[in-house]
Amino acid sequence: MAYRILAKKCTQCGACLEECPMEAISVDPADRYVIDPDKCTDCGSCSDICPSGAITGA
């Protein structure tokens, strides 16, 4: 499963950024939170912690 962040739902609270044990989440030049699929291990921590439900598994 590949996780992704839905920009329209993301409030940029930073919870996922702090929670990710693999440091797979970063902020791109357009100030959007993104998940690096090469670093992501599909643990689901980011999705579980996201208060706005902006992270989905595809």
Distance bins in CASP14 RR format, pairs under 12 A and 6 or more apart:
PFRMAT RR
TARGET T0000
AUTHOR 0000-0000-0000
RMODE 2
METHOD distances of the structure
MODEL  1
1 35 0 0 0 0 0 1 0 0 0 0 0
1 37 0 0 0 0 0 1 0 0 0 0 0
1 40 0 0 0 0 1 0 0 0 0 0 0
1 41 0 0 0 0 0 1 0 0 0 0 0
1 42 1 0 1 0 0 0 0 0 0 0 0
1 43 0 0 0 0 0 1 0 0 0 0 0
1 44 0 0 0 0 1 0 0 0 0 0 0
1 47 0 0 0 0 1 0 0 0 0 0 0
1 55 0 0 0 0 0 1 0 0 0 0 0
1 56 0 0 0 0 1 0 0 0 0 0 0
1 57 1 0 1 0 0 0 0 0 0 0 0
1 58 1 0 0 1 0 0 0 0 0 0 0
2 24 0 0 0 0 0 1 0 0 0 0 0
2 35 0 0 0 0 1 0 0 0 0 0 0
2 36 0 0 0 0 0 1 0 0 0 0 0
2 37 1 0 1 0 0 0 0 0 0 0 0
2 38 0 0 0 0 0 1 0 0 0 0 0
2 40 1 0 0 1 0 0 0 0 0 0 0
2 41 0 0 0 0 0 1 0 0 0 0 0
2 42 1 0 0 1 0 0 0 0 0 0 0
2 44 0 0 0 0 0 1 0 0 0 0 0
2 47 0 0 0 0 0 1 0 0 0 0 0
2 55 0 0 0 0 0 1 0 0 0 0 0
2 56 0 0 0 0 1 0 0 0 0 0 0
2 57 1 0 0 1 0 0 0 0 0 0 0
2 58 1 0 1 0 0 0 0 0 0 0 0
3 16 0 0 0 0 1 0 0 0 0 0 0
3 20 0 0 0 0 1 0 0 0 0 0 0
3 22 0 0 0 0 0 1 0 0 0 0 0
3 24 0 0 0 0 1 0 0 0 0 0 0
3 25 0 0 0 0 1 0 0 0 0 0 0
3 33 0 0 0 0 0 1 0 0 0 0 0
3 34 0 0 0 0 0 1 0 0 0 0 0
3 35 1 0 1 0 0 0 0 0 0 0 0
3 36 0 0 0 0 0 1 0 0 0 0 0
3 37 0 0 0 0 1 0 0 0 0 0 0
3 39 0 0 0 0 0 1 0 0 0 0 0
3 40 1 0 0 1 0 0 0 0 0 0 0
3 41 0 0 0 0 1 0 0 0 0 0 0
3 42 1 0 0 1 0 0 0 0 0 0 0
3 43 0 0 0 0 1 0 0 0 0 0 0
3 44 1 0 0 1 0 0 0 0 0 0 0
3 45 0 0 0 0 1 0 0 0 0 0 0
3 46 1 0 0 1 0 0 0 0 0 0 0
3 47 1 0 0 1 0 0 0 0 0 0 0
3 48 0 0 0 0 0 1 0 0 0 0 0
3 49 0 0 0 0 0 1 0 0 0 0 0
3 50 0 0 0 0 0 1 0 0 0 0 0
3 53 0 0 0 0 0 1 0 0 0 0 0
3 54 0 0 0 0 0 1 0 0 0 0 0
3 55 1 0 1 0 0 0 0 0 0 0 0
3 56 1 0 0 1 0 0 0 0 0 0 0
3 57 1 0 1 0 0 0 0 0 0 0 0
3 58 1 0 0 1 0 0 0 0 0 0 0
4 10 0 0 0 0 0 1 0 0 0 0 0
4 16 0 0 0 0 0 1 0 0 0 0 0
4 24 0 0 0 0 0 1 0 0 0 0 0
4 25 0 0 0 0 0 1 0 0 0 0 0
4 32 0 0 0 0 0 1 0 0 0 0 0
4 33 0 0 0 0 0 1 0 0 0 0 0
4 34 0 0 0 0 1 0 0 0 0 0 0
4 35 1 0 0 1 0 0 0 0 0 0 0
4 36 0 0 0 0 0 1 0 0 0 0 0
4 37 0 0 0 0 1 0 0 0 0 0 0
4 40 0 0 0 0 1 0 0 0 0 0 0
4 42 0 0 0 0 0 1 0 0 0 0 0
4 46 0 0 0 0 0 1 0 0 0 0 0
4 47 0 0 0 0 1 0 0 0 0 0 0
4 50 0 0 0 0 0 1 0 0 0 0 0
4 53 0 0 0 0 0 1 0 0 0 0 0
4 54 0 0 0 0 1 0 0 0 0 0 0
4 55 1 0 0 1 0 0 0 0 0 0 0
4 56 1 0 0 1 0 0 0 0 0 0 0
4 57 1 0 0 1 0 0 0 0 0 0 0
4 58 1 0 1 0 0 0 0 0 0 0 0
5 11 0 0 0 0 0 1 0 0 0 0 0
5 12 0 0 0 0 1 0 0 0 0 0 0
5 13 0 0 0 0 0 1 0 0 0 0 0
5 14 0 0 0 0 0 1 0 0 0 0 0
5 15 0 0 0 0 0 1 0 0 0 0 0
5 16 1 0 0 1 0 0 0 0 0 0 0
5 17 0 0 0 0 0 1 0 0 0 0 0
5 20 0 0 0 0 0 1 0 0 0 0 0
5 24 0 0 0 0 0 1 0 0 0 0 0
5 25 1 0 0 1 0 0 0 0 0 0 0
5 26 0 0 0 0 0 1 0 0 0 0 0
5 27 0 0 0 0 0 1 0 0 0 0 0
5 28 0 0 0 0 0 1 0 0 0 0 0
5 32 1 0 0 1 0 0 0 0 0 0 0
5 33 1 0 1 0 0 0 0 0 0 0 0
5 34 1 0 0 1 0 0 0 0 0 0 0
5 35 1 0 0 1 0 0 0 0 0 0 0
5 36 0 0 0 0 0 1 0 0 0 0 0
5 37 0 0 0 0 0 1 0 0 0 0 0
5 40 0 0 0 0 0 1 0 0 0 0 0
5 46 0 0 0 0 1 0 0 0 0 0 0
5 47 0 0 0 0 1 0 0 0 0 0 0
5 50 0 0 0 0 1 0 0 0 0 0 0
5 52 0 0 0 0 0 1 0 0 0 0 0
5 53 0 0 0 0 1 0 0 0 0 0 0
5 54 1 0 1 0 0 0 0 0 0 0 0
5 55 1 0 1 0 0 0 0 0 0 0 0
5 56 0 0 0 0 1 0 0 0 0 0 0
5 57 0 0 0 0 0 1 0 0 0 0 0
5 58 0 0 0 0 0 1 0 0 0 0 0
6 16 0 0 0 0 0 1 0 0 0 0 0
6 32 0 0 0 0 0 1 0 0 0 0 0
6 33 0 0 0 0 1 0 0 0 0 0 0
6 34 0 0 0 0 0 1 0 0 0 0 0
6 35 0 0 0 0 0 1 0 0 0 0 0
6 47 0 0 0 0 0 1 0 0 0 0 0
6 50 0 0 0 0 1 0 0 0 0 0 0
6 52 0 0 0 0 1 0 0 0 0 0 0
6 53 1 0 0 1 0 0 0 0 0 0 0
6 54 1 0 1 0 0 0 0 0 0 0 0
6 55 1 0 0 1 0 0 0 0 0 0 0
6 56 1 0 0 1 0 0 0 0 0 0 0
6 57 0 0 0 0 0 1 0 0 0 0 0
6 58 0 0 0 0 0 1 0 0 0 0 0
7 27 0 0 0 0 0 1 0 0 0 0 0
7 28 0 0 0 0 0 1 0 0 0 0 0
7 30 0 0 0 0 1 0 0 0 0 0 0
7 31 0 0 0 0 1 0 0 0 0 0 0
7 32 1 0 1 0 0 0 0 0 0 0 0
7 33 1 0 0 1 0 0 0 0 0 0 0
7 34 0 0 0 0 1 0 0 0 0 0 0
7 35 0 0 0 0 0 1 0 0 0 0 0
7 52 0 0 0 0 0 1 0 0 0 0 0
7 54 1 0 0 1 0 0 0 0 0 0 0
7 55 0 0 0 0 0 1 0 0 0 0 0
7 56 0 0 0 0 0 1 0 0 0 0 0
8 32 0 0 0 0 0 1 0 0 0 0 0
8 52 0 0 0 0 1 0 0 0 0 0 0
8 53 0 0 0 0 0 1 0 0 0 0 0
8 54 0 0 0 0 1 0 0 0 0 0 0
8 56 0 0 0 0 0 1 0 0 0 0 0
9 16 0 0 0 0 0 1 0 0 0 0 0
9 32 0 0 0 0 0 1 0 0 0 0 0
9 33 0 0 0 0 0 1 0 0 0 0 0
9 47 0 0 0 0 0 1 0 0 0 0 0
9 50 0 0 0 0 1 0 0 0 0 0 0
9 51 0 0 0 0 0 1 0 0 0 0 0
9 52 1 0 1 0 0 0 0 0 0 0 0
9 53 1 0 1 0 0 0 0 0 0 0 0
9 54 1 1 0 0 0 0 0 0 0 0 0
9 55 0 0 0 0 1 0 0 0 0 0 0
9 56 0 0 0 0 1 0 0 0 0 0 0
10 16 0 0 0 0 1 0 0 0 0 0 0
10 17 0 0 0 0 0 1 0 0 0 0 0
10 25 0 0 0 0 0 1 0 0 0 0 0
10 27 0 0 0 0 0 1 0 0 0 0 0
10 28 0 0 0 0 0 1 0 0 0 0 0
10 31 0 0 0 0 0 1 0 0 0 0 0
10 32 1 0 0 1 0 0 0 0 0 0 0
10 33 1 0 1 0 0 0 0 0 0 0 0
10 34 0 0 0 0 1 0 0 0 0 0 0
10 35 0 0 0 0 0 1 0 0 0 0 0
10 46 0 0 0 0 0 1 0 0 0 0 0
10 50 0 0 0 0 1 0 0 0 0 0 0
10 51 0 0 0 0 0 1 0 0 0 0 0
10 52 1 0 0 1 0 0 0 0 0 0 0
10 53 0 0 0 0 1 0 0 0 0 0 0
10 54 1 0 1 0 0 0 0 0 0 0 0
10 55 0 0 0 0 1 0 0 0 0 0 0
10 56 0 0 0 0 0 1 0 0 0 0 0
11 32 0 0 0 0 0 1 0 0 0 0 0
11 33 0 0 0 0 1 0 0 0 0 0 0
11 50 0 0 0 0 1 0 0 0 0 0 0
11 51 1 0 0 1 0 0 0 0 0 0 0
11 52 1 0 1 0 0 0 0 0 0 0 0
11 53 0 0 0 0 1 0 0 0 0 0 0
11 54 1 0 0 1 0 0 0 0 0 0 0
11 55 0 0 0 0 0 1 0 0 0 0 0
12 25 0 0 0 0 0 1 0 0 0 0 0
12 27 0 0 0 0 1 0 0 0 0 0 0
12 28 0 0 0 0 0 1 0 0 0 0 0
12 30 0 0 0 0 0 1 0 0 0 0 0
12 31 1 0 0 1 0 0 0 0 0 0 0
12 32 0 0 0 0 1 0 0 0 0 0 0
12 33 1 0 0 1 0 0 0 0 0 0 0
12 34 0 0 0 0 0 1 0 0 0 0 0
12 50 0 0 0 0 0 1 0 0 0 0 0
12 51 0 0 0 0 0 1 0 0 0 0 0
12 52 0 0 0 0 1 0 0 0 0 0 0
12 54 0 0 0 0 1 0 0 0 0 0 0
13 19 0 0 0 0 0 1 0 0 0 0 0
13 25 0 0 0 0 0 1 0 0 0 0 0
13 33 0 0 0 0 1 0 0 0 0 0 0
13 46 0 0 0 0 0 1 0 0 0 0 0
13 49 0 0 0 0 1 0 0 0 0 0 0
13 50 0 0 0 0 1 0 0 0 0 0 0
13 51 1 0 0 1 0 0 0 0 0 0 0
13 52 1 0 0 1 0 0 0 0 0 0 0
13 53 0 0 0 0 0 1 0 0 0 0 0
13 54 0 0 0 0 1 0 0 0 0 0 0
13 55 0 0 0 0 0 1 0 0 0 0 0
14 20 0 0 0 0 0 1 0 0 0 0 0
14 25 0 0 0 0 1 0 0 0 0 0 0
14 26 0 0 0 0 0 1 0 0 0 0 0
14 27 0 0 0 0 1 0 0 0 0 0 0
14 31 0 0 0 0 0 1 0 0 0 0 0
14 33 1 0 0 1 0 0 0 0 0 0 0
14 46 0 0 0 0 1 0 0 0 0 0 0
14 49 0 0 0 0 1 0 0 0 0 0 0
14 50 0 0 0 0 1 0 0 0 0 0 0
14 51 0 0 0 0 1 0 0 0 0 0 0
14 52 0 0 0 0 0 1 0 0 0 0 0
14 54 0 0 0 0 0 1 0 0 0 0 0
14 55 0 0 0 0 0 1 0 0 0 0 0
15 25 0 0 0 0 1 0 0 0 0 0 0
15 33 0 0 0 0 0 1 0 0 0 0 0
15 45 0 0 0 0 1 0 0 0 0 0 0
15 46 0 0 0 0 1 0 0 0 0 0 0
15 47 0 0 0 0 0 1 0 0 0 0 0
15 48 0 0 0 0 1 0 0 0 0 0 0
15 49 1 0 1 0 0 0 0 0 0 0 0
15 50 1 0 0 1 0 0 0 0 0 0 0
15 51 1 0 0 1 0 0 0 0 0 0 0
15 52 0 0 0 0 1 0 0 0 0 0 0
15 53 0 0 0 0 0 1 0 0 0 0 0
15 54 0 0 0 0 0 1 0 0 0 0 0
15 55 0 0 0 0 1 0 0 0 0 0 0
16 22 0 0 0 0 0 1 0 0 0 0 0
16 23 0 0 0 0 0 1 0 0 0 0 0
16 24 0 0 0 0 1 0 0 0 0 0 0
16 25 1 0 1 0 0 0 0 0 0 0 0
16 26 0 0 0 0 0 1 0 0 0 0 0
16 27 0 0 0 0 0 1 0 0 0 0 0
16 33 1 0 0 1 0 0 0 0 0 0 0
16 34 0 0 0 0 0 1 0 0 0 0 0
16 35 0 0 0 0 1 0 0 0 0 0 0
16 40 0 0 0 0 0 1 0 0 0 0 0
16 43 0 0 0 0 0 1 0 0 0 0 0
16 44 0 0 0 0 1 0 0 0 0 0 0
16 45 1 0 0 1 0 0 0 0 0 0 0
16 46 1 1 0 0 0 0 0 0 0 0 0
16 47 0 0 0 0 1 0 0 0 0 0 0
16 48 0 0 0 0 1 0 0 0 0 0 0
16 49 1 0 0 1 0 0 0 0 0 0 0
16 50 1 0 1 0 0 0 0 0 0 0 0
16 51 0 0 0 0 1 0 0 0 0 0 0
16 52 0 0 0 0 0 1 0 0 0 0 0
16 53 0 0 0 0 1 0 0 0 0 0 0
16 54 0 0 0 0 1 0 0 0 0 0 0
16 55 1 0 0 1 0 0 0 0 0 0 0
17 23 0 0 0 0 1 0 0 0 0 0 0
17 24 0 0 0 0 1 0 0 0 0 0 0
17 25 1 0 1 0 0 0 0 0 0 0 0
17 26 1 0 0 1 0 0 0 0 0 0 0
17 27 1 0 0 1 0 0 0 0 0 0 0
17 32 0 0 0 0 0 1 0 0 0 0 0
17 33 1 0 0 1 0 0 0 0 0 0 0
17 34 0 0 0 0 0 1 0 0 0 0 0
17 35 0 0 0 0 0 1 0 0 0 0 0
17 36 0 0 0 0 0 1 0 0 0 0 0
17 45 0 0 0 0 0 1 0 0 0 0 0
17 46 0 0 0 0 1 0 0 0 0 0 0
17 49 0 0 0 0 1 0 0 0 0 0 0
17 50 0 0 0 0 0 1 0 0 0 0 0
17 55 0 0 0 0 0 1 0 0 0 0 0
18 25 0 0 0 0 1 0 0 0 0 0 0
18 33 0 0 0 0 0 1 0 0 0 0 0
18 45 0 0 0 0 0 1 0 0 0 0 0
18 46 0 0 0 0 1 0 0 0 0 0 0
18 49 0 0 0 0 1 0 0 0 0 0 0
18 50 0 0 0 0 0 1 0 0 0 0 0
19 25 0 0 0 0 1 0 0 0 0 0 0
19 33 0 0 0 0 0 1 0 0 0 0 0
19 35 0 0 0 0 0 1 0 0 0 0 0
19 43 0 0 0 0 1 0 0 0 0 0 0
19 44 0 0 0 0 1 0 0 0 0 0 0
19 45 1 0 1 0 0 0 0 0 0 0 0
19 46 1 0 1 0 0 0 0 0 0 0 0
19 47 0 0 0 0 1 0 0 0 0 0 0
19 48 1 0 0 1 0 0 0 0 0 0 0
19 49 1 0 1 0 0 0 0 0 0 0 0
19 50 0 0 0 0 1 0 0 0 0 0 0
19 51 0 0 0 0 0 1 0 0 0 0 0
19 55 0 0 0 0 0 1 0 0 0 0 0
20 26 0 0 0 0 1 0 0 0 0 0 0
20 33 0 0 0 0 0 1 0 0 0 0 0
20 34 0 0 0 0 0 1 0 0 0 0 0
20 35 0 0 0 0 1 0 0 0 0 0 0
20 36 0 0 0 0 1 0 0 0 0 0 0
20 39 0 0 0 0 1 0 0 0 0 0 0
20 40 0 0 0 0 1 0 0 0 0 0 0
20 41 0 0 0 0 1 0 0 0 0 0 0
20 42 0 0 0 0 0 1 0 0 0 0 0
20 43 0 0 0 0 1 0 0 0 0 0 0
20 44 0 0 0 0 1 0 0 0 0 0 0
20 45 1 0 0 1 0 0 0 0 0 0 0
20 46 1 0 1 0 0 0 0 0 0 0 0
20 47 0 0 0 0 0 1 0 0 0 0 0
20 48 0 0 0 0 0 1 0 0 0 0 0
20 49 0 0 0 0 1 0 0 0 0 0 0
20 50 0 0 0 0 0 1 0 0 0 0 0
20 55 0 0 0 0 0 1 0 0 0 0 0
21 39 0 0 0 0 0 1 0 0 0 0 0
21 40 0 0 0 0 0 1 0 0 0 0 0
21 41 1 0 0 1 0 0 0 0 0 0 0
21 42 0 0 0 0 0 1 0 0 0 0 0
21 43 1 0 0 1 0 0 0 0 0 0 0
21 44 0 0 0 0 1 0 0 0 0 0 0
21 45 1 0 0 1 0 0 0 0 0 0 0
21 46 0 0 0 0 1 0 0 0 0 0 0
21 49 0 0 0 0 0 1 0 0 0 0 0
22 35 0 0 0 0 1 0 0 0 0 0 0
22 36 0 0 0 0 1 0 0 0 0 0 0
22 37 0 0 0 0 0 1 0 0 0 0 0
22 38 0 0 0 0 1 0 0 0 0 0 0
22 39 1 0 1 0 0 0 0 0 0 0 0
22 40 1 0 0 1 0 0 0 0 0 0 0
22 41 1 0 1 0 0 0 0 0 0 0 0
22 42 0 0 0 0 1 0 0 0 0 0 0
22 43 1 0 0 1 0 0 0 0 0 0 0
22 44 0 0 0 0 0 1 0 0 0 0 0
22 45 0 0 0 0 1 0 0 0 0 0 0
22 46 0 0 0 0 1 0 0 0 0 0 0
23 35 0 0 0 0 0 1 0 0 0 0 0
23 36 0 0 0 0 1 0 0 0 0 0 0
23 38 0 0 0 0 0 1 0 0 0 0 0
23 39 1 0 0 1 0 0 0 0 0 0 0
23 40 0 0 0 0 0 1 0 0 0 0 0
23 41 0 0 0 0 0 1 0 0 0 0 0
23 45 0 0 0 0 0 1 0 0 0 0 0
23 46 0 0 0 0 0 1 0 0 0 0 0
24 33 0 0 0 0 0 1 0 0 0 0 0
24 34 0 0 0 0 1 0 0 0 0 0 0
24 35 1 0 1 0 0 0 0 0 0 0 0
24 36 1 0 1 0 0 0 0 0 0 0 0
24 37 1 0 0 1 0 0 0 0 0 0 0
24 38 0 0 0 0 1 0 0 0 0 0 0
24 39 1 1 0 0 0 0 0 0 0 0 0
24 40 1 0 1 0 0 0 0 0 0 0 0
24 41 1 0 0 1 0 0 0 0 0 0 0
24 42 0 0 0 0 1 0 0 0 0 0 0
24 43 0 0 0 0 1 0 0 0 0 0 0
24 44 0 0 0 0 0 1 0 0 0 0 0
24 45 0 0 0 0 1 0 0 0 0 0 0
24 46 0 0 0 0 1 0 0 0 0 0 0
24 55 0 0 0 0 0 1 0 0 0 0 0
25 32 0 0 0 0 0 1 0 0 0 0 0
25 33 1 0 1 0 0 0 0 0 0 0 0
25 34 1 0 0 1 0 0 0 0 0 0 0
25 35 1 0 1 0 0 0 0 0 0 0 0
25 36 1 0 0 1 0 0 0 0 0 0 0
25 37 0 0 0 0 0 1 0 0 0 0 0
25 39 0 0 0 0 1 0 0 0 0 0 0
25 40 0 0 0 0 1 0 0 0 0 0 0
25 43 0 0 0 0 0 1 0 0 0 0 0
25 44 0 0 0 0 0 1 0 0 0 0 0
25 45 0 0 0 0 1 0 0 0 0 0 0
25 46 1 0 0 1 0 0 0 0 0 0 0
25 47 0 0 0 0 0 1 0 0 0 0 0
25 49 0 0 0 0 0 1 0 0 0 0 0
25 50 0 0 0 0 0 1 0 0 0 0 0
25 54 0 0 0 0 0 1 0 0 0 0 0
25 55 0 0 0 0 1 0 0 0 0 0 0
26 32 0 0 0 0 1 0 0 0 0 0 0
26 33 1 0 0 1 0 0 0 0 0 0 0
26 34 1 0 0 1 0 0 0 0 0 0 0
26 35 0 0 0 0 1 0 0 0 0 0 0
26 36 1 0 0 1 0 0 0 0 0 0 0
26 38 0 0 0 0 0 1 0 0 0 0 0
26 39 0 0 0 0 1 0 0 0 0 0 0
26 40 0 0 0 0 0 1 0 0 0 0 0
26 46 0 0 0 0 0 1 0 0 0 0 0
27 33 1 0 1 0 0 0 0 0 0 0 0
27 34 1 0 0 1 0 0 0 0 0 0 0
27 35 0 0 0 0 0 1 0 0 0 0 0
27 36 0 0 0 0 0 1 0 0 0 0 0
28 34 1 0 1 0 0 0 0 0 0 0 0
28 35 0 0 0 0 0 1 0 0 0 0 0
28 36 0 0 0 0 0 1 0 0 0 0 0
32 54 0 0 0 0 0 1 0 0 0 0 0
33 46 0 0 0 0 1 0 0 0 0 0 0
33 50 0 0 0 0 1 0 0 0 0 0 0
33 52 0 0 0 0 0 1 0 0 0 0 0
33 54 0 0 0 0 1 0 0 0 0 0 0
33 55 0 0 0 0 1 0 0 0 0 0 0
34 40 0 0 0 0 0 1 0 0 0 0 0
34 46 0 0 0 0 0 1 0 0 0 0 0
34 54 0 0 0 0 0 1 0 0 0 0 0
34 55 0 0 0 0 0 1 0 0 0 0 0
35 41 0 0 0 0 0 1 0 0 0 0 0
35 42 0 0 0 0 0 1 0 0 0 0 0
35 43 0 0 0 0 0 1 0 0 0 0 0
35 44 0 0 0 0 0 1 0 0 0 0 0
35 45 0 0 0 0 0 1 0 0 0 0 0
35 46 1 0 0 1 0 0 0 0 0 0 0
35 47 0 0 0 0 0 1 0 0 0 0 0
35 50 0 0 0 0 0 1 0 0 0 0 0
35 54 0 0 0 0 0 1 0 0 0 0 0
35 55 1 0 0 1 0 0 0 0 0 0 0
35 56 0 0 0 0 0 1 0 0 0 0 0
35 57 0 0 0 0 1 0 0 0 0 0 0
35 58 0 0 0 0 0 1 0 0 0 0 0
36 46 0 0 0 0 0 1 0 0 0 0 0
37 57 0 0 0 0 0 1 0 0 0 0 0
37 58 0 0 0 0 0 1 0 0 0 0 0
39 46 0 0 0 0 0 1 0 0 0 0 0
40 46 0 0 0 0 1 0 0 0 0 0 0
40 47 0 0 0 0 0 1 0 0 0 0 0
40 55 0 0 0 0 0 1 0 0 0 0 0
40 57 0 0 0 0 0 1 0 0 0 0 0
40 58 0 0 0 0 0 1 0 0 0 0 0
42 55 0 0 0 0 0 1 0 0 0 0 0
42 57 0 0 0 0 1 0 0 0 0 0 0
42 58 0 0 0 0 0 1 0 0 0 0 0
43 49 0 0 0 0 0 1 0 0 0 0 0
43 55 0 0 0 0 0 1 0 0 0 0 0
43 57 0 0 0 0 0 1 0 0 0 0 0
44 50 0 0 0 0 1 0 0 0 0 0 0
44 55 0 0 0 0 1 0 0 0 0 0 0
44 56 0 0 0 0 0 1 0 0 0 0 0
44 57 0 0 0 0 1 0 0 0 0 0 0
45 55 0 0 0 0 1 0 0 0 0 0 0
46 52 0 0 0 0 0 1 0 0 0 0 0
46 53 0 0 0 0 0 1 0 0 0 0 0
46 54 0 0 0 0 1 0 0 0 0 0 0
46 55 1 0 1 0 0 0 0 0 0 0 0
46 56 0 0 0 0 0 1 0 0 0 0 0
46 57 0 0 0 0 1 0 0 0 0 0 0
47 53 1 0 0 1 0 0 0 0 0 0 0
47 54 0 0 0 0 1 0 0 0 0 0 0
47 55 1 0 1 0 0 0 0 0 0 0 0
47 56 1 0 0 1 0 0 0 0 0 0 0
47 57 1 0 0 1 0 0 0 0 0 0 0
47 58 0 0 0 0 0 1 0 0 0 0 0
48 55 0 0 0 0 1 0 0 0 0 0 0
48 57 0 0 0 0 0 1 0 0 0 0 0
49 55 0 0 0 0 1 0 0 0 0 0 0
50 56 0 0 0 0 1 0 0 0 0 0 0
50 57 0 0 0 0 0 1 0 0 0 0 0
END
